[in-house]
Amino acid sequence: MDTTLEKIKILIAVREAARPARRAAFSLALPLLVFLIVTFVAPIVLLLFTAVNNPEPQAVIPQTLAALERWDGKAMPEEAVFAALAKELAQAQQDRTAALLGKRFNYEVPGMRSRVVSAARMALANPTGPYRERFLALDAEWGSPALWAVVKRNAGTLTPYYLLNAIDLQQEPDGSLQRVEADQRVFMTILGRTLFVAFTVTFLTLVLGYPVAYMLTIAPSGVARIMMLCVLLPLWTSLLVRTTAWVVLLQTDGVINDALLALGFTDHRLQLIFSRFGTVAAMTHIQLPFTILPIYSVMKSIPPTQLRAARSLGAGPLSSFWKIYAPQTVPGVMAGGLITFILSLGYYITPALVGGPGDQMVSNFISIYINRDLNWGLASALGVILLTVTIAIYLVFLRLVGAEKLRMG
């Protein structure tokens, strides 16, 4: 019993003695922790919230939404619903929020923006009812149960609409999920294109970067330094400058077409710019250093005596390389490939300048919905889908390869 008490006292004393050191360590790490929360965690949380946020209906027409709770969803709503909507739209017209509400409903029902704005003007000009016939006189669609079903399901401050739209799904008036019309199914195609380009660029950088990394480890020190300078030099140049250089190289009257004609590989100028080839070529060049450096870091740590020992035991050059050397480079290959793949998923400038309309990736559409359409909900939903796919691929990677094999250096 006394021995147990003594052990407990010793443990408490050790913890008390270590407490100042832990506090000091936490104090040193606190600025970095705050920085990560502000610049990384908070934006992701805001992104997730914006993808499901639906403030406009509840802010502009709360009484109408409350009146719709008693609606059976089959026939046209009663006069009380129209009266509540007219009253709130009249106030919204004065507050200049009617167009904002119409824009929100227009995402789900085409033409709703003009309907809402027209109804708001009518309601402001006619402060007394009845209103149902006036709404129908403005637009017969106000009598459609499907339209009112859309209004009713937007009663909450959260909505799945943007996330469903980002994966080409839509919610029917009865609440069931259906795929959107065939001519409107664009987002899954864009996501597939983004993944395909990212996988292609990753594969090409591994094929091109692995020999370069190996040559860096076996070359004489003077040559290796020059080679390393060539690898690092692109990182010191702006991404925009490197992409613009590829625009110059790939254009119809550019250097590459001139070289192909001079060497006799083609008898006419090729369309290299604004194509999938140009996008992949430019992205591969830009991502090569990010693939080479992790592989080189791992290769540098492998003792060269292992290959010599394998050769002395009778193994051939290729056999000793693939059985002894190459398996030890897997952590670097995995790290370089993962870095390149994740970075390639978010490319925007290079596909926008070098690629054609059919080569734009998810990031380009996120930019369009933010800057041109001001549709932050759909832009955030696309970001959430891309983030989810990235995390899923990363988890699959860890499951198949193992976290212990992932080394950055």
ABEGO torsion letter per residue (X at the ends): XAAAAAAAAAAAAAAAAAAAAAAAAAAAAAAAAAAAAAAAAAAAAAAAAAAABBAAAAAABAAAAAAAAABAGABBBBAAAAAAAAAAAAAAAAAGAAAAAAAAAAAABBGAAAAAAAAAAAAAABABOBAAAAAAAABAAAABAAAAAAAAAAABABBAAAAAAAAGBBBBAAGBBBBBBAAABAAAAAAAAAAAAAAAAAAAAAAAAAAAAAAAAABBAAAAAAAAAAAAAAAABBAAAAAAAAAAAABAABAAAAAAAAAGABABBBBABGBAAAAAAAAAAAAAAAAAAAAAAAAAABBAAAAAAAAAAGBBAAAAAAAAAAAAAAAAAAAAAAAAAAAAAABAAAAAAABBAAABBAAAAAAAAAAAAGBAAAAAAAAAAAAAAAAAAAAAAAAAAEAAABBAX
